[in-house]
Amino acid sequence: MGIGNIKHITEMLVTHGRDPKTPVAFVSNATNYRQRTVKTSLEDAYDCVRREEIKAPSLFVVGGVVGLSDKLGFYERKPLFGKTIMVTRTRKKNSDLRQKIDELGGKTFELPTIDIKDKENVGRILLERLKRKTYSHIAFTSHNSVDIFFKSLIKEGYDFRGLAGFRIASVGSATSRAIRKYGFIADIESSQSTGQDLAKLILEDIREGGFDSPSVLFPCSEIASRVMEGVMESGQVDLDRVDLYTNTVNMGIKDELLDILKKEDIDYITFTSSSTVKYLVEILGEDKDLIKDIKKVSIGSVTSQTIRDLGFDLDIEADQASIDSMILAILEDVNK
């Protein structure tokens, strides 16, 4: 609309018959977390722009429609409007969490604290295991394991009809959604974010299903917990672990991270795994106290314990191991 021409625009409107008292409104940065609505009169519009430091891009609304300011300011009434949230994630993963926060009006900073790299020859290793042995179950504890498992086998030309009859076990709804992308549905889903919970569910499924010589294929990160092996061993169930990828700290974001923490008022930091916590603290080093007073949001009990072990207070823990549950937990905190 030309904020720089607002004096001329308002003078022309009055000259051509508009009442100087006509209500007007400026809507700056419409439909994003910076949206701001300022109401005044036509005769005061020019002074208002200078007084309120209104900048482009802005909409200039004139007349009775300003009476619908509740609708003009719809974005400012979104539940996370005015909240700033830091989202930690892997370098490869585009964050569903960030998208949901944006839709709810929040401001997000997304920091890939984890660098994921496929290990060499994982496709051939998986192919050899699947040809050599028939498994009763496959256990997935992260979306990264799902993606690398299926993509590696696709690259090797594997016929996925070979997985017929396998029971697929998944930690959390996000992992189950990743499985569905490849045309499969999880038979077992743990609502908690731990491999131990999933392992116990697999043992229950084996007992109830009466499997002959049950065995579990466990494709995972090289730093994945050994809990799955321990639970299977206690239940006398054979398990083959295949480390699919490396999981390392992404030190390349340090300058950006420090700049954000020093310049922005962050309300929440979200953590979707223990690794996101450990690596953020490692990246910060001596500056780790910069996050001391920011509310920390955890996806589950294991991640929560990691936060405590590293000397921080846990503020919020999701009821279930899912992004939606984390969002609900944040909204409940906002509305306290």
C-alpha positions as CSV (number, residue, x, y, z in Angstrom):
1,M,0.0,0.0,0.0
2,G,3.0,2.3,0.3
3,I,3.6,3.2,3.9
4,G,5.9,5.9,2.7
5,N,3.0,7.5,0.8
6,I,0.5,7.4,3.7
7,K,0.3,11.1,4.1
8,H,-0.6,11.7,0.5
9,I,-3.0,8.8,0.5
10,T,-4.9,10.0,3.5
11,E,-5.0,13.6,2.2
12,M,-6.5,12.4,-1.1
13,L,-9.1,10.4,0.7
14,V,-10.2,13.4,2.8
15,T,-10.1,15.7,-0.2
16,H,-12.4,13.4,-2.1
17,G,-15.0,13.2,0.6
18,R,-13.9,10.9,3.4
19,D,-14.7,12.0,6.9
20,P,-11.3,12.7,8.8
21,K,-12.8,10.7,11.7
22,T,-13.2,7.5,9.5
23,P,-11.7,4.6,11.4
24,V,-8.6,3.0,9.8
25,A,-6.3,0.2,10.8
26,F,-2.8,-1.0,9.9
27,V,-2.1,-4.7,9.8
28,S,1.6,-5.3,9.7
29,N,3.3,-8.7,8.7
30,A,-0.1,-10.3,8.2
31,T,-0.5,-14.0,8.9
32,N,2.8,-14.7,10.6
33,Y,4.1,-14.5,14.2
34,R,5.0,-10.8,13.8
35,Q,1.4,-9.8,12.9
36,R,0.4,-6.5,14.5
37,T,-2.8,-4.6,14.2
38,V,-3.0,-0.8,15.1
39,K,-6.3,1.1,14.9
40,T,-6.7,4.9,14.6
41,S,-8.5,7.5,12.5
42,L,-7.9,8.7,9.0
43,E,-6.8,12.1,10.2
44,D,-4.3,10.5,12.6
45,A,-3.0,7.9,10.2
46,Y,0.2,9.6,9.2
47,D,1.2,10.5,12.8
48,C,0.3,7.0,13.9
49,V,2.7,5.4,11.4
50,R,5.5,7.5,12.8
51,R,4.4,7.1,16.4
52,E,4.0,3.3,16.3
53,E,6.9,2.8,13.9
54,I,4.7,0.9,11.4
55,K,6.8,-0.5,8.6
56,A,6.1,-2.4,5.4
57,P,4.7,-4.8,4.6
58,S,1.4,-3.5,6.0
59,L,-2.2,-3.5,5.0
60,F,-4.1,-0.2,5.3
61,V,-7.8,-0.8,6.1
62,V,-10.3,2.1,5.8
63,G,-13.9,2.5,6.9
64,G,-16.5,0.4,8.6
65,V,-14.7,-2.8,8.0
66,V,-12.3,-1.7,10.8
67,G,-15.1,-2.6,13.1
68,L,-14.3,-6.2,12.2
69,S,-10.9,-5.9,13.9
70,D,-11.4,-9.1,15.7
71,K,-11.2,-10.8,12.4
72,L,-8.4,-8.7,11.1
73,G,-6.4,-9.7,14.2
74,F,-7.1,-13.4,13.9
75,Y,-3.5,-14.3,13.9
76,E,-2.8,-12.5,17.1
77,R,-5.4,-14.7,18.8
78,K,-3.7,-17.9,17.9
79,P,-2.8,-19.9,21.0
80,L,1.0,-19.7,20.6
81,F,1.2,-16.1,19.3
82,G,3.9,-14.2,21.1
83,K,5.7,-17.4,22.1
84,T,9.2,-18.2,20.8
85,I,10.2,-21.8,20.6
86,M,13.5,-23.4,19.7
87,V,13.2,-26.8,18.0
88,T,16.2,-29.2,18.1
89,R,16.3,-31.9,15.4
90,T,18.5,-33.9,13.1
91,R,20.1,-32.2,10.0
92,K,18.1,-34.5,7.6
93,K,14.7,-34.2,9.2
94,N,12.3,-31.4,8.2
95,S,10.5,-30.7,11.4
96,D,6.8,-31.5,11.7
97,L,7.0,-29.9,15.1
98,R,8.0,-26.5,13.6
99,Q,5.2,-26.6,11.1
100,K,2.6,-27.2,13.9
101,I,4.1,-24.4,16.0
102,D,3.9,-22.1,13.0
103,E,0.3,-23.0,12.4
104,L,-0.5,-22.1,16.0
105,G,1.1,-18.7,15.7
106,G,4.4,-19.3,17.4
107,K,7.8,-18.1,16.4
108,T,10.3,-20.9,15.8
109,F,14.0,-21.3,15.5
110,E,15.0,-24.7,14.2
111,L,18.5,-25.9,15.0
112,P,19.8,-29.3,13.6
113,T,21.9,-30.4,16.6
114,I,22.4,-33.9,15.2
115,D,24.2,-34.9,12.0
116,I,22.9,-38.3,10.6
117,K,25.1,-40.3,8.1
118,D,24.3,-43.7,6.7
119,K,26.9,-46.3,7.5
120,E,28.6,-48.0,4.6
121,N,27.0,-51.1,2.9
122,V,24.0,-51.1,5.2
123,G,21.8,-52.1,2.2
124,R,23.9,-55.2,1.5
125,I,24.1,-56.1,5.2
126,L,20.3,-55.9,5.6
127,L,19.8,-57.9,2.4
128,E,22.1,-60.7,3.6
129,R,20.3,-60.8,7.0
130,L,16.9,-61.0,5.4
131,K,18.0,-63.7,2.9
132,R,19.7,-65.8,5.6
133,K,17.0,-65.7,8.2
134,T,13.3,-65.3,8.7
135,Y,12.3,-63.0,11.5
136,S,9.1,-62.8,13.4
137,H,9.5,-59.1,14.2
138,I,11.2,-56.0,13.1
139,A,11.7,-53.2,15.7
140,F,12.0,-49.5,14.8
141,T,12.8,-47.0,17.5
142,S,13.1,-43.9,15.3
143,H,12.0,-42.4,12.0
144,N,15.6,-42.3,10.9
145,S,15.9,-46.1,11.2
146,V,12.7,-46.5,9.2
147,D,13.9,-44.2,6.3
148,I,17.4,-45.7,6.1
149,F,16.1,-49.3,6.3
150,F,13.6,-48.9,3.5
151,K,15.7,-46.6,1.3
152,S,18.7,-48.9,1.6
153,L,16.7,-52.0,0.6
154,I,15.0,-50.2,-2.3
155,K,18.5,-49.3,-3.6
156,E,19.5,-52.9,-3.4
157,G,16.3,-54.0,-5.3
158,Y,14.8,-55.9,-2.5
159,D,11.4,-57.4,-3.0
160,F,9.4,-56.2,-0.1
161,R,6.9,-59.1,-0.4
162,G,9.7,-60.9,1.5
163,L,8.5,-59.1,4.6
164,A,5.1,-60.8,4.5
165,G,4.2,-62.2,7.9
166,F,6.8,-60.1,9.8
167,R,5.3,-58.2,12.7
168,I,6.4,-54.5,12.7
169,A,7.0,-52.8,16.0
170,S,7.3,-49.0,16.4
171,V,8.1,-46.5,19.1
172,G,5.6,-43.6,18.9
173,S,3.2,-42.3,16.3
174,A,5.9,-40.4,14.3
175,T,7.8,-43.6,13.7
176,S,4.6,-45.4,12.7
177,R,3.8,-42.6,10.2
178,A,7.3,-43.0,8.7
179,I,6.6,-46.7,8.3
180,R,3.2,-46.0,6.5
181,K,5.1,-43.9,3.9
182,Y,6.6,-47.1,2.6
183,G,3.3,-49.0,2.4
184,F,3.5,-50.8,5.8
185,I,1.5,-50.5,9.0
186,A,2.9,-51.0,12.5
187,D,1.4,-54.0,14.2
188,I,2.8,-52.9,17.6
189,E,3.2,-49.3,18.7
190,S,4.5,-48.1,22.0
191,S,3.0,-44.9,23.3
192,Q,6.2,-44.3,25.3
193,S,9.5,-43.1,23.8
194,T,11.7,-45.9,25.1
195,G,13.1,-49.0,23.5
196,Q,12.5,-50.8,26.7
197,D,8.7,-50.3,26.5
198,L,8.7,-51.4,22.9
199,A,10.8,-54.5,23.8
200,K,8.3,-55.5,26.5
201,L,5.4,-55.1,24.0
202,I,7.2,-57.3,21.5
203,L,7.7,-60.0,24.2
204,E,4.0,-59.9,25.1
205,D,3.1,-60.2,21.4
206,I,5.4,-63.2,21.1
207,R,3.9,-64.9,24.1
208,E,0.3,-64.3,22.9
209,G,1.1,-65.2,19.2
210,G,2.7,-68.5,20.0
211,F,5.6,-68.0,17.6
212,D,7.9,-70.9,16.9
213,S,11.6,-69.8,17.2
214,P,10.8,-66.0,17.4
215,S,13.5,-63.6,16.4
216,V,13.8,-59.9,16.1
217,L,15.6,-57.7,13.5
218,F,16.6,-54.4,15.1
219,P,17.8,-51.8,12.6
220,C,19.0,-48.7,14.6
221,S,21.5,-46.0,15.2
222,E,25.0,-47.0,16.3
223,I,24.5,-45.2,19.6
224,A,21.1,-46.8,20.3
225,S,20.7,-48.2,23.8
226,R,21.4,-51.9,24.4
227,V,18.2,-52.2,26.4
228,M,16.4,-53.9,23.5
229,E,19.0,-56.7,23.5
230,G,18.8,-57.0,27.2
231,V,15.0,-57.4,27.3
232,M,15.1,-59.9,24.4
233,E,17.8,-61.9,26.1
234,S,15.8,-62.1,29.3
235,G,12.9,-63.4,27.3
236,Q,15.1,-65.9,25.5
237,V,14.3,-64.3,22.1
238,D,17.0,-64.1,19.4
239,L,17.8,-60.5,18.3
240,D,19.9,-59.3,15.4
241,R,21.0,-55.7,15.7
242,V,22.1,-53.8,12.6
243,D,23.6,-50.3,13.1
244,L,22.4,-48.3,10.1
245,Y,23.8,-44.9,10.7
246,T,26.1,-42.7,12.7
247,N,24.7,-40.0,15.0
248,T,27.1,-37.2,15.7
249,V,27.0,-33.6,17.1
250,N,26.6,-30.8,14.5
251,M,29.1,-28.2,15.8
252,G,28.5,-26.2,12.6
253,I,25.5,-24.4,14.2
254,K,27.3,-23.1,17.3
255,D,27.7,-19.5,16.1
256,E,24.0,-19.3,15.0
257,L,22.8,-21.0,18.2
258,L,24.8,-18.5,20.5
259,D,23.5,-15.6,18.4
260,I,19.9,-16.6,18.8
261,L,20.2,-17.3,22.5
262,K,21.8,-14.0,23.2
263,K,19.5,-11.9,21.1
264,E,16.1,-13.6,21.3
265,D,13.8,-14.2,24.2
266,I,13.2,-18.0,23.9
267,D,10.2,-19.3,25.9
268,Y,10.6,-23.1,25.2
269,I,13.2,-25.6,23.9
270,T,11.9,-28.9,22.6
271,F,13.8,-32.2,22.8
272,T,12.7,-35.2,20.9
273,S,15.5,-37.5,21.9
274,S,18.3,-37.8,24.5
275,S,20.8,-37.1,21.7
276,T,19.2,-33.7,21.0
277,V,19.8,-32.7,24.6
278,K,23.3,-34.1,24.9
279,Y,24.4,-32.5,21.6
280,L,22.9,-29.1,22.4
281,V,24.7,-29.0,25.7
282,E,27.9,-30.1,24.0
283,I,27.6,-27.4,21.3
284,L,27.1,-24.8,24.0
285,G,30.0,-25.9,26.1
286,E,30.8,-23.2,28.7
287,D,27.8,-21.2,27.5
288,K,25.3,-23.9,28.5
289,D,23.8,-21.6,31.2
290,L,22.2,-19.6,28.4
291,I,19.4,-22.2,28.3
292,K,19.1,-22.5,32.1
293,D,16.0,-20.3,32.4
294,I,14.3,-21.5,29.2
295,K,11.5,-24.0,29.7
296,K,12.5,-27.4,28.5
297,V,10.0,-29.7,26.8
298,S,10.7,-33.5,26.5
299,I,9.1,-36.1,24.4
300,G,9.4,-38.8,27.0
301,S,10.9,-40.2,30.2
302,V,14.3,-41.2,28.8
303,T,14.8,-37.7,27.3
304,S,13.6,-36.2,30.5
305,Q,16.1,-38.1,32.6
306,T,18.9,-36.9,30.2
307,I,17.8,-33.3,30.8
308,R,18.1,-33.9,34.6
309,D,21.4,-35.8,34.3
310,L,22.9,-32.8,32.6
311,G,22.0,-30.5,35.5
312,F,18.8,-28.8,34.2
313,D,15.3,-28.7,35.5
314,L,12.6,-30.5,33.5
315,D,9.6,-28.3,32.9
316,I,7.3,-30.2,30.6
317,E,7.1,-33.9,29.5
318,A,4.7,-35.1,26.9
319,D,2.2,-37.7,28.0
320,Q,2.9,-39.8,24.9
321,A,5.9,-40.1,22.6
322,S,4.5,-37.9,19.8
323,I,4.8,-34.4,18.4
324,D,1.1,-33.8,18.9
325,S,1.5,-34.7,22.6
326,M,4.4,-32.2,22.9
327,I,2.3,-29.5,21.4
328,L,-0.6,-30.2,23.8
329,A,1.8,-30.0,26.7
330,I,3.1,-26.6,25.6
331,L,-0.4,-25.3,25.1
332,E,-1.4,-26.5,28.6
333,D,1.6,-24.6,30.0
334,V,0.8,-21.5,28.1
335,N,-2.8,-21.5,29.4
336,K,-1.8,-21.9,33.1
